[in-house]
Amino acid sequence: MTIIVSNTTNANIKVSVNCIYCKEQYIFEVNLDKFRAYQYGALKAQDAFDNLTREQRELFISGTCPNCWNEIFKNDDDENDN
């Protein structure tokens, strides 16, 4: 996972995260203080990035984008139905 940080305002920054599978780049605007706290392990992703969806936060946790996540686990629902 590649994270590139650029300032947008004093309170927020833009963070670029690449999916480790498809390499697609995603850019998010997040709170600078919460991002730093997440980097140092003081906040969990759901608390640091409460403005993002669960799928978007997964990029920070596992480096996997929503499309690749769905592709990797597409058969899990079928297995659970049996």
Secondary structure, DSSP 8 states (H G I E B T S, - for coil): --EEEEESSSSEEEEEEE-TTT--EEEEEEEHHHHHHHHTTSS-HHHHTTTS-HHHHHHHHHS--HHHHHHHTTTHHHHHH-
